[in-house]
Amino acid sequence: MKKIIYGLIILLAVLHHDWWWWDDSDTLVFGFVPIGLAYHAGISLAAGFLWTLVVIYCWPTELDDVQPVSPQASNNGGHA
């Protein structure tokens, strides 16, 4: 699954540079949103969804293993 997500990240980075809508200022989405702006809104939503997948499937589990600090260590600044 990680390789698929990494591939999607690369694909999203490539698709972010939309030279095909660059000169089109006449096409409107929903009658008022320029096509380039609508495209970037879609890319932003896709990026949010993709990063959700990254957190679910690619997040290193060892980062979640946090040991609690004892009260004595917190009183002296963490030094023994």
N, CA, C and O atoms as CSV, one atom per row, in Angstrom:
chain,resi,resn,atom,element,x,y,z
A,1,MET,N,N,0.820,-1.198,0.000
A,1,MET,CA,C,0.000,0.000,0.000
A,1,MET,C,C,0.865,1.264,0.000
A,1,MET,O,O,0.498,2.285,-0.582
A,2,LYS,N,N,2.024,1.172,0.668
A,2,LYS,CA,C,2.888,2.350,0.727
A,2,LYS,C,C,3.370,2.768,-0.662
A,2,LYS,O,O,3.451,3.959,-0.960
A,3,LYS,N,N,3.687,1.796,-1.505
A,3,LYS,CA,C,4.177,2.131,-2.849
A,3,LYS,C,C,3.088,2.817,-3.667
A,3,LYS,O,O,3.374,3.721,-4.452
A,4,ILE,N,N,1.857,2.395,-3.487
A,4,ILE,CA,C,0.738,3.033,-4.191
A,4,ILE,C,C,0.579,4.472,-3.721
A,4,ILE,O,O,0.395,5.378,-4.533
A,5,ILE,N,N,0.651,4.681,-2.418
A,5,ILE,CA,C,0.501,6.037,-1.875
A,5,ILE,C,C,1.656,6.922,-2.316
A,5,ILE,O,O,1.445,8.087,-2.652
A,6,TYR,N,N,2.873,6.390,-2.322
A,6,TYR,CA,C,4.014,7.174,-2.802
A,6,TYR,C,C,3.835,7.546,-4.271
A,6,TYR,O,O,4.160,8.660,-4.681
A,7,GLY,N,N,3.321,6.616,-5.051
A,7,GLY,CA,C,3.035,6.903,-6.457
A,7,GLY,C,C,1.974,7.977,-6.616
A,7,GLY,O,O,2.077,8.831,-7.496
A,8,LEU,N,N,0.949,7.936,-5.762
A,8,LEU,CA,C,-0.100,8.958,-5.814
A,8,LEU,C,C,0.432,10.332,-5.429
A,8,LEU,O,O,-0.008,11.343,-5.977
A,9,ILE,N,N,1.367,10.377,-4.496
A,9,ILE,CA,C,1.982,11.657,-4.122
A,9,ILE,C,C,2.735,12.242,-5.311
A,9,ILE,O,O,2.621,13.434,-5.598
A,10,ILE,N,N,3.501,11.408,-5.997
A,10,ILE,CA,C,4.241,11.882,-7.181
A,10,ILE,C,C,3.265,12.333,-8.267
A,10,ILE,O,O,3.462,13.378,-8.887
A,11,LEU,N,N,2.217,11.547,-8.496
A,11,LEU,CA,C,1.209,11.913,-9.494
A,11,LEU,C,C,0.545,13.243,-9.147
A,11,LEU,O,O,0.343,14.085,-10.022
A,12,LEU,N,N,0.210,13.430,-7.892
A,12,LEU,CA,C,-0.424,14.681,-7.468
A,12,LEU,C,C,0.522,15.866,-7.653
A,12,LEU,O,O,0.090,16.953,-8.037
A,13,ALA,N,N,1.805,15.659,-7.382
A,13,ALA,CA,C,2.781,16.733,-7.582
A,13,ALA,C,C,2.890,17.105,-9.059
A,13,ALA,O,O,3.016,18.283,-9.394
A,14,VAL,N,N,2.841,16.111,-9.941
A,14,VAL,CA,C,2.908,16.386,-11.379
A,14,VAL,C,C,1.630,17.070,-11.852
A,14,VAL,O,O,1.685,18.033,-12.615
A,15,LEU,N,N,0.481,16.575,-11.401
A,15,LEU,CA,C,-0.798,17.156,-11.823
A,15,LEU,C,C,-1.022,18.561,-11.265
A,15,LEU,O,O,-1.842,19.317,-11.786
A,16,HIS,N,N,-0.297,18.906,-10.211
A,16,HIS,CA,C,-0.446,20.237,-9.631
A,16,HIS,C,C,-0.053,21.330,-10.619
A,16,HIS,O,O,-0.607,22.429,-10.577
A,17,HIS,N,N,0.891,21.043,-11.499
A,17,HIS,CA,C,1.345,22.021,-12.492
A,17,HIS,C,C,0.479,21.898,-13.733
A,17,HIS,O,O,0.799,21.149,-14.656
A,18,ASP,N,N,-0.600,22.627,-13.746
A,18,ASP,CA,C,-1.608,22.491,-14.808
A,18,ASP,C,C,-1.379,23.510,-15.920
A,18,ASP,O,O,-2.019,24.560,-15.954
A,19,TRP,N,N,-0.480,23.195,-16.806
A,19,TRP,CA,C,-0.242,24.107,-17.927
A,19,TRP,C,C,-1.374,24.051,-18.948
A,19,TRP,O,O,-1.460,24.945,-19.790
A,20,TRP,N,N,-2.244,23.047,-18.914
A,20,TRP,CA,C,-3.324,22.939,-19.893
A,20,TRP,C,C,-4.458,23.917,-19.626
A,20,TRP,O,O,-5.212,24.215,-20.552
A,21,TRP,N,N,-4.619,24.432,-18.414
A,21,TRP,CA,C,-5.658,25.433,-18.131
A,21,TRP,C,C,-5.074,26.844,-18.025
A,21,TRP,O,O,-5.801,27.794,-17.735
A,22,TRP,N,N,-3.787,26.980,-18.255
A,22,TRP,CA,C,-3.108,28.246,-18.001
A,22,TRP,C,C,-3.697,29.423,-18.788
A,22,TRP,O,O,-3.890,30.496,-18.217
A,23,ASP,N,N,-3.983,29.250,-20.069
A,23,ASP,CA,C,-4.457,30.359,-20.898
A,23,ASP,C,C,-5.973,30.425,-21.036
A,23,ASP,O,O,-6.491,31.290,-21.743
A,24,ASP,N,N,-6.693,29.520,-20.367
A,24,ASP,CA,C,-8.152,29.474,-20.500
A,24,ASP,C,C,-8.809,30.297,-19.389
A,24,ASP,O,O,-8.993,29.815,-18.272
A,25,SER,N,N,-9.156,31.534,-19.711
A,25,SER,CA,C,-9.817,32.392,-18.724
A,25,SER,C,C,-11.312,32.535,-19.002
A,25,SER,O,O,-12.015,33.210,-18.250
A,26,ASP,N,N,-11.803,31.913,-20.065
A,26,ASP,CA,C,-13.210,32.047,-20.433
A,26,ASP,C,C,-14.094,30.940,-19.862
A,26,ASP,O,O,-15.287,31.157,-19.650
A,27,THR,N,N,-13.533,29.765,-19.612
A,27,THR,CA,C,-14.331,28.642,-19.135
A,27,THR,C,C,-14.618,28.794,-17.647
A,27,THR,O,O,-13.704,28.948,-16.837
A,28,LEU,N,N,-15.902,28.749,-17.302
A,28,LEU,CA,C,-16.312,28.886,-15.908
A,28,LEU,C,C,-16.979,27.604,-15.430
A,28,LEU,O,O,-17.738,26.976,-16.169
A,29,VAL,N,N,-16.693,27.224,-14.203
A,29,VAL,CA,C,-17.329,26.078,-13.559
A,29,VAL,C,C,-18.416,26.627,-12.640
A,29,VAL,O,O,-18.179,27.582,-11.900
A,30,PHE,N,N,-19.593,26.036,-12.684
A,30,PHE,CA,C,-20.767,26.507,-11.931
A,30,PHE,C,C,-21.149,27.936,-12.306
A,30,PHE,O,O,-21.861,28.603,-11.556
A,31,GLY,N,N,-20.691,28.399,-13.433
A,31,GLY,CA,C,-21.068,29.701,-13.932
A,31,GLY,C,C,-20.286,30.873,-13.377
A,31,GLY,O,O,-20.497,32.001,-13.822
A,32,PHE,N,N,-19.378,30.652,-12.410
A,32,PHE,CA,C,-18.659,31.788,-11.845
A,32,PHE,C,C,-17.221,31.481,-11.425
A,32,PHE,O,O,-16.460,32.414,-11.169
A,33,VAL,N,N,-16.828,30.235,-11.345
A,33,VAL,CA,C,-15.477,29.884,-10.909
A,33,VAL,C,C,-14.618,29.579,-12.135
A,33,VAL,O,O,-14.956,28.691,-12.917
A,34,PRO,N,N,-13.512,30.302,-12.311
A,34,PRO,CA,C,-12.620,30.003,-13.438
A,34,PRO,C,C,-12.106,28.565,-13.353
A,34,PRO,O,O,-11.892,28.042,-12.260
A,35,ILE,N,N,-11.912,27.940,-14.497
A,35,ILE,CA,C,-11.551,26.528,-14.557
A,35,ILE,C,C,-10.239,26.234,-13.837
A,35,ILE,O,O,-10.109,25.186,-13.204
A,36,GLY,N,N,-9.276,27.128,-13.921
A,36,GLY,CA,C,-7.997,26.922,-13.230
A,36,GLY,C,C,-8.155,26.919,-11.723
A,36,GLY,O,O,-7.533,26.112,-11.033
A,37,LEU,N,N,-8.982,27.815,-11.208
A,37,LEU,CA,C,-9.237,27.870,-9.771
A,37,LEU,C,C,-10.002,26.631,-9.302
A,37,LEU,O,O,-9.706,26.085,-8.240
A,38,ALA,N,N,-10.964,26.197,-10.076
A,38,ALA,CA,C,-11.712,24.980,-9.739
A,38,ALA,C,C,-10.785,23.766,-9.758
A,38,ALA,O,O,-10.898,22.880,-8.910
A,39,TYR,N,N,-9.876,23.727,-10.720
A,39,TYR,CA,C,-8.920,22.626,-10.804
A,39,TYR,C,C,-8.046,22.588,-9.553
A,39,TYR,O,O,-7.822,21.519,-8.985
A,40,HIS,N,N,-7.559,23.728,-9.131
A,40,HIS,CA,C,-6.701,23.772,-7.942
A,40,HIS,C,C,-7.486,23.482,-6.671
A,40,HIS,O,O,-6.929,22.939,-5.717
A,41,ALA,N,N,-8.752,23.828,-6.640
A,41,ALA,CA,C,-9.581,23.437,-5.505
A,41,ALA,C,C,-9.706,21.914,-5.455
A,41,ALA,O,O,-9.645,21.321,-4.378
A,42,GLY,N,N,-9.878,21.287,-6.607
A,42,GLY,CA,C,-9.932,19.825,-6.666
A,42,GLY,C,C,-8.613,19.184,-6.262
A,42,GLY,O,O,-8.601,18.172,-5.562
A,43,ILE,N,N,-7.504,19.768,-6.700
A,43,ILE,CA,C,-6.185,19.266,-6.306
A,43,ILE,C,C,-6.008,19.389,-4.794
A,43,ILE,O,O,-5.447,18.491,-4.165
A,44,SER,N,N,-6.473,20.476,-4.212
A,44,SER,CA,C,-6.358,20.660,-2.759
A,44,SER,C,C,-7.180,19.619,-2.005
A,44,SER,O,O,-6.719,19.077,-1.000
A,45,LEU,N,N,-8.378,19.338,-2.475
A,45,LEU,CA,C,-9.200,18.299,-1.842
A,45,LEU,C,C,-8.538,16.926,-1.992
A,45,LEU,O,O,-8.542,16.128,-1.055
A,46,ALA,N,N,-7.976,16.655,-3.160
A,46,ALA,CA,C,-7.284,15.387,-3.369
A,46,ALA,C,C,-6.061,15.275,-2.463
A,46,ALA,O,O,-5.770,14.195,-1.949
A,47,ALA,N,N,-5.347,16.372,-2.263
A,47,ALA,CA,C,-4.179,16.355,-1.380
A,47,ALA,C,C,-4.592,16.081,0.065
A,47,ALA,O,O,-3.916,15.334,0.772
A,48,GLY,N,N,-5.686,16.676,0.502
A,48,GLY,CA,C,-6.177,16.402,1.852
A,48,GLY,C,C,-6.552,14.936,2.032
A,48,GLY,O,O,-6.236,14.333,3.057
A,49,PHE,N,N,-7.223,14.366,1.044
A,49,PHE,CA,C,-7.590,12.956,1.095
A,49,PHE,C,C,-6.353,12.068,1.070
A,49,PHE,O,O,-6.274,11.078,1.797
A,50,LEU,N,N,-5.386,12.431,0.228
A,50,LEU,CA,C,-4.160,11.639,0.124
A,50,LEU,C,C,-3.379,11.669,1.430
A,50,LEU,O,O,-2.862,10.635,1.854
A,51,TRP,N,N,-3.282,12.812,2.072
A,51,TRP,CA,C,-2.554,12.876,3.340
A,51,TRP,C,C,-3.285,12.126,4.444
A,51,TRP,O,O,-2.656,11.640,5.384
A,52,THR,N,N,-4.598,12.026,4.343
A,52,THR,CA,C,-5.333,11.171,5.271
A,52,THR,C,C,-4.915,9.716,5.074
A,52,THR,O,O,-4.717,8.993,6.051
A,53,LEU,N,N,-4.778,9.281,3.822
A,53,LEU,CA,C,-4.305,7.925,3.543
A,53,LEU,C,C,-2.878,7.719,4.040
A,53,LEU,O,O,-2.544,6.645,4.541
A,54,VAL,N,N,-2.036,8.740,3.906
A,54,VAL,CA,C,-0.660,8.647,4.389
A,54,VAL,C,C,-0.648,8.404,5.896
A,54,VAL,O,O,0.095,7.552,6.384
A,55,VAL,N,N,-1.457,9.141,6.624
A,55,VAL,CA,C,-1.492,8.984,8.078
A,55,VAL,C,C,-2.021,7.604,8.459
A,55,VAL,O,O,-1.520,6.991,9.402
A,56,ILE,N,N,-3.009,7.116,7.750
A,56,ILE,CA,C,-3.597,5.818,8.081
A,56,ILE,C,C,-2.641,4.672,7.744
A,56,ILE,O,O,-2.467,3.764,8.557
A,57,TYR,N,N,-2.026,4.694,6.578
A,57,TYR,CA,C,-1.266,3.547,6.093
A,57,TYR,C,C,0.253,3.675,6.198
A,57,TYR,O,O,0.942,2.655,6.201
A,58,CYS,N,N,0.791,4.870,6.284
A,58,CYS,CA,C,2.243,5.037,6.228
A,58,CYS,C,C,2.853,5.639,7.484
A,58,CYS,O,O,4.073,5.780,7.561
A,59,TRP,N,N,2.051,5.993,8.452
A,59,TRP,CA,C,2.579,6.642,9.656
A,59,TRP,C,C,3.422,5.644,10.446
A,59,TRP,O,O,2.955,4.534,10.703
A,60,PRO,N,N,4.643,5.996,10.840
A,60,PRO,CA,C,5.471,5.068,11.606
A,60,PRO,C,C,4.886,4.839,13.000
A,60,PRO,O,O,4.696,5.788,13.760
A,61,THR,N,N,4.605,3.591,13.330
A,61,THR,CA,C,3.958,3.283,14.608
A,61,THR,C,C,4.873,3.525,15.791
A,61,THR,O,O,4.387,3.754,16.899
A,62,GLU,N,N,6.193,3.482,15.594
A,62,GLU,CA,C,7.100,3.703,16.726
A,62,GLU,C,C,7.032,5.138,17.247
A,62,GLU,O,O,7.463,5.395,18.371
A,63,LEU,N,N,6.511,6.066,16.472
A,63,LEU,CA,C,6.357,7.442,16.950
A,63,LEU,C,C,5.235,7.562,17.967
A,63,LEU,O,O,5.190,8.522,18.736
A,64,ASP,N,N,4.328,6.591,17.974
A,64,ASP,CA,C,3.214,6.635,18.912
A,64,ASP,C,C,3.542,5.988,20.248
A,64,ASP,O,O,2.747,6.088,21.183
A,65,ASP,N,N,4.693,5.326,20.367
A,65,ASP,CA,C,5.089,4.680,21.612
A,65,ASP,C,C,5.820,5.680,22.499
A,65,ASP,O,O,7.049,5.731,22.500
A,66,VAL,N,N,5.072,6.465,23.247
A,66,VAL,CA,C,5.638,7.493,24.109
A,66,VAL,C,C,5.545,7.008,25.548
A,66,VAL,O,O,4.478,6.602,26.008
A,67,GLN,N,N,6.668,7.052,26.255
A,67,GLN,CA,C,6.695,6.653,27.653
A,67,GLN,C,C,6.350,7.860,28.521
A,67,GLN,O,O,6.849,8.959,28.282
A,68,PRO,N,N,5.488,7.659,29.539
A,68,PRO,CA,C,5.137,8.782,30.406
A,68,PRO,C,C,6.345,9.222,31.236
A,68,PRO,O,O,7.190,8.405,31.601
A,69,VAL,N,N,6.413,10.509,31.525
A,69,VAL,CA,C,7.495,11.074,32.323
A,69,VAL,C,C,7.097,10.987,33.786
A,69,VAL,O,O,5.973,11.330,34.152
A,70,SER,N,N,8.021,10.529,34.620
A,70,SER,CA,C,7.712,10.430,36.051
A,70,SER,C,C,7.669,11.824,36.662
A,70,SER,O,O,8.346,12.730,36.176
A,71,PRO,N,N,6.875,12.011,37.729
A,71,PRO,CA,C,6.787,13.350,38.360
A,71,PRO,C,C,8.134,13.836,38.876
A,71,PRO,O,O,8.397,15.038,38.839
A,72,GLN,N,N,8.998,12.938,39.359
A,72,GLN,CA,C,10.300,13.348,39.866
A,72,GLN,C,C,11.168,13.899,38.737
A,72,GLN,O,O,11.875,14.890,38.922
A,73,ALA,N,N,11.117,13.261,37.572
A,73,ALA,CA,C,11.923,13.739,36.446
A,73,ALA,C,C,11.431,15.090,35.938
A,73,ALA,O,O,12.220,15.901,35.452
A,74,SER,N,N,10.120,15.330,36.052
A,74,SER,CA,C,9.610,16.610,35.574
A,74,SER,C,C,9.916,17.744,36.541
A,74,SER,O,O,9.935,18.904,36.128
A,75,ASN,N,N,10.160,17.445,37.824
A,75,ASN,CA,C,10.475,18.486,38.794
A,75,ASN,C,C,11.882,19.021,38.655
A,75,ASN,O,O,12.120,20.197,38.928
A,76,ASN,N,N,12.823,18.190,38.236
A,76,ASN,CA,C,14.199,18.657,38.098
A,76,ASN,C,C,14.584,18.894,36.628
A,76,ASN,O,O,15.764,18.848,36.281
A,77,GLY,N,N,13.625,19.135,35.804
A,77,GLY,CA,C,13.899,19.456,34.418
A,77,GLY,C,C,14.239,18.262,33.563
A,77,GLY,O,O,14.757,18.425,32.459
A,78,GLY,N,N,13.958,17.048,34.048
A,78,GLY,CA,C,14.206,15.858,33.273
A,78,GLY,C,C,15.598,15.283,33.457
A,78,GLY,O,O,15.938,14.280,32.828
A,79,HIS,N,N,16.417,15.904,34.314
A,79,HIS,CA,C,17.773,15.401,34.567
A,79,HIS,C,C,17.749,14.467,35.761
A,79,HIS,O,O,17.020,14.701,36.725
A,80,ALA,N,N,18.541,13.415,35.699
A,80,ALA,CA,C,18.569,12.439,36.809
A,80,ALA,C,C,19.458,12.901,37.936
A,80,ALA,O,O,19.594,12.204,38.941
